[in-house]
Structures are given as C-alpha cells and as structure tokens.
Amino acid sequence: MIIEVESLRLEYEGSGRYRRLKGKGRGERTTVIEELSFGVAPEESLAIIGPSGCGKTSLLFVLCGLIRPTSGRVRVQGEEVRGPRRDVALILQDIGLLPWKTVWKNVTLGLHVDGRGDRERIRRLLAELGLEGLEDRYPSQLSGGQLRRVGLARALAREPAILLMDEPLASLDALTKERLQEQVLQLWRERELAMVLVTHDIEEAVFLGERILVLTDRPATLKAEIANPGMGEVEYRRSELFYKKVQELRDLL
C-alpha cells in the first residue's frame, strides 16, 4: 500500500473548525474522525464520500501532513507522516491560487524552474491541460474551468506519487465538469498516480473511483466500501453498470 491509515482518530478544540487541533487547552473537544482504517494501493483511484461536514477535508489534511492525528497512524510509502511531503500534492476545494501571481507563477510556486528542460516540462503540462497561451494571465482573468485546470497543473508540476483532491470540480456547470472529470481520468491513467478524491457528487465518485469509501456522519468512520471495477473508461458513464453503482451509493447515503 502506498497509503496506510490505521485506527485514525482526530479531535479539535474550540468552537471554530480546525481550531486548536490536538490542542492542550481545556475547551470543548469535538471528535471529527474515529477509528478509521483503510489503505490505498499504488496507482489506485479512491473516492471518499459522506455527509457534509463529516470530516472528509480533515482526512485529506491528515494524509498530506498538514495536521497531526490525535491517535492512530498514517504511513505514506512506508514512512509515518509527520509533516508535508513532496511526493504528495493536495488540490484544495477553493483551489488556493494567489490572485497577485500569474498562471505561470502559480503553477511553479515552490518549484525551482531554472533550466530549459524544467521550463519545457511545465509548458507541456500547461498545453496538455488546455492552458497554453494563458501563462501571463491572472486568476481574475480566467473562467471557472480554467481556474480548476491551473489547480491541477500546480499539483502535477511537482510530479507527485499521490494526488489528493478536495471537491476539485465544485461549482462548475455540468458539461465543463464532465469534461474535466474525463481529463482527470486521463491524467491518472497516464501518470500512474495514486489518487484520493473527496467529493459530495455521487456520479463523480462512481466515475473516478476504482474503490469508493462511504463515511458516516461525524465522527466519521467507515460505513461501507464499494468496489467499482467498471471505471477507467470515458464510456463507463453511459453504461448500465454505472447507473447501478450510482443507485447503490445513493441508497447507502
């Protein structure tokens, strides 16, 4: 397994979301995740779905090392996660682009892009994502779909082994969302990534998840695990099996 989660428990203190995570104060403690265990294989695509506010985003923050669990263990490539890792990339729900930086500078943020080879690699990535010619534009000059593609480019520019995505295609119109889902599928297959997708969209979970974890309401723990062997092709969206999996997931939720 490239990701191993064992008996994960996460609590925070205070009234605000994520306030004083694993703090030492005496405020009220809220359990966000409780006794959650699962694994992700290399090159596997895992979708995670559950009620709003159940702790899905918190789980991604734990996986990428931004917050420490209260108890339990998280390993990535056999090493316990103790902080952010360069082999793990996270795409936030709000994308997190810096409005005062251009597309090029947002995509290369934190990278050392000095040599011609590095620049050509980034230019190829931008072209692959339909962003060629937009390098000097600012986020305010882009459409919603373009913003999401810039978020993907920034994550993939690091050449991660693991891609974590928190509602990466939220707030898009249906047609744009479907096209980007197909692009994410293609990127996953070509780059042989391990991918963990958090979503509230049932059809998105079935289209992009080889395996789907259904979480309970807070505190989140595992309610069900669904195998989804039919995914992996664009045509799957129009198959009878796809609609059966969508209904199965809908019944669980």
N, C-alpha and C positions, 0 to 999 in steps of 0.2 A: 504494500500500500504506500502511495506517495503522501497521503494524509491519513493520520490515525487519531481519532478522538475517543478518549476513554473516560467514562463517568464524569463528564464535564458538568460543572456547576458554576453559575455566575450570579453574583449578587451586587447590588449597588445601594448606596445610602443617600438619603435626602429625597426631596420631592421632585427634583429635575431629572430628566432622562440622562443616564450615564453619569450623574453627579456622584462624585466620590466613589467611583468603582473600587470595590475591595478596600474601602476606607477604614480608618481606625476610630472614627468618631462614634458618638452614641445615638445618632439619629436612627430613624426608622429604616429597616433594611427590606429590600424587595428582591425576591428571587426571580431572576429573568430566565435562566436555563437550569434544568435539574436532571442529573443523571442521564446525560445524553451521550450515546456512543455510536460511532459509525466510522467507516473508512472510505477512502476514495482511491481507486487504482490509477496507475499511470495511464494517461490518455483517455480516461473516463470522463464523461459528462454527467454531472449530478445536479438535479434540480431540487430545490428545497422550497416547500410551500406550506403555508399555515395561516392562521387568523392574523389580522392586522394587529401589530403591537406585541406579537408573541415572543419576539426576541431574535428574529432572523438576521437583522442587521448586526445586532450584538454578536451573534455567532460568527459572522464574517470578520468582525473586528478582532475576535479572539484568534481565528485561523491565520490572519495576516500579522498577528503580533502587536496590534495597536493597543489592546488591553489584555491584562492577565486574568485568567480564570480564578475564581475563589478556590476551587479544588478541581481535581481531575487532571488529565494530561492531554496535551496536543503535540503530536510529532509531525514534522514535515521532512520527508526524505530521511527518516530515521533519527532526526535530531529534534529534541524538545524545543518548542517555540518559546523564546524568551524576549523577543522583540521583532521589529520589522525585518524582513528578509528580502534580498534582491531577487530571489527566484520566485517570489510571489507578488503578483500585481493585483490591485483592487480597483475596480471601477465603481465609484460612488453613485448613488441614485441621482444626486444633483450634478454629477459629472465632476464638479470641483475645478473647472478651468479658471485661470486667473484672467480677469477681464482686461487688465492692462498689458497683457502679453499677446503676441500674435499666435496664430496656429502653429507655426514652426517652433516658437519658443515654448509654447505649452507642451507640445509633443516631446520636445527634447529636454524638458525640465528635469534636472538632476542627472542628465547624461553628459558625458564628455564627448562631444561631436566635433573633433578637430580635424581628423583625416578625411580625405576624399572618399575613401571606402565607407566610412561611417555615414557621411552625408548622402551618398548614393543609396545606402540601405534605407535610410529614413525617407528619401524621395520615392523609392519603390513602394514602401509601405503606404505613403500618402496616396500614391497613384492607385494602388490596389483597393484602397478604401474610398476612392472617388473624390479625393481632396486635392488632387493636382491643380495647381494654379491658385489655391487659396492660402498658400503659406504665409502671406503678409497680411491677411485679414485678421480682425479681432473677433472675439466671441459674439459681440453685439451685432456683427455683420453677417452672421451665419443663421441658417434655418435650424429647426429643432433636430432634423435628421443629421445635418452636418455636424452639429454640436456633439451628438452621440457618436458619430464616426471619429471625431477628434479625441473623444474619451477613449475609444477603442485603440486608436493609434498610439496615444500616450502610454497605455498599458502594454501594448505589444512591442513598442520601441525598446523596452527593457529586455526583450526576449525571455520572458519568464517561463518556468516549467509549469506553473499553476496560475490560472486566471480566475479571480473571484469577481462576481458581478452582482451588484445590488440594484435590482429593478432597472437594468441598463437601458431599457427601451420604453420607459414610462412616458406618458403624456404625448405620445406620437399618434398620428392618425393611423387607421387600420392598415392601409396599403403600405405606408412607409415602414410601419412596424414589421409587417410580414417580410418586406424586402431586406430589412436589417437582420431579422431573425435568420433568414437564409444566408446572409453574409457571415453572421456569427458561426453558423453551422459549417460553412466552408472554411473559415479561418481555423476552427477547432480541428477539422479533419486534416488540413494541410500542415498545420504546425504541431500536430500530435500533442496538444496540451491536455493537462488535467484541468477540467473546468467545473466550477461550482457556481450555480446560478440561483439566486434568491429572487422569487417572483410571487406576485399575487394573481398572475394571469394563468388560469388553468391550461388553456391551449398552448401558451408559451412553454409551460413546464413539460407538457407532453411532446411538443415539437423538438425541444432542445435537450431533454434529459434522458439519457440511457437508463438511468435509475432515478426514481423520484422519492424523496423523503417527505412525509406529511407530518408536521409538528402539531402538537396540541396547543391550546391556549396557554398563556403564561401561568405558571412557569413552563417553558417549552420543554417537552420531551418527545420521544419518538412515538407517533401514533400508528404509522404504517409505512411500509417500504414497498414500492411498486416497481417491478421490472418492466422495462419498456423497450424490448429488443427491436421493435419495428422502426425506431427513429434512425436518423442518419442520412436520409434522402429527402430532397425537397418534395417529392411526390407523396411522401407519407401523410402530409397534411390533408390529402384528398382521399385517403383510404378508409375503409370500414373499420379497420383495427384502431386507427387514430381516434375515431369518434367513440369507440367502445372504451378506450383508455380515458378519454375526456370525461365520459359519464361515470366511470369507476372512480376517478379522482373527485368529481363533483359530489358523488354520494358520500365519500369519506369526509368531505369538508362541510 
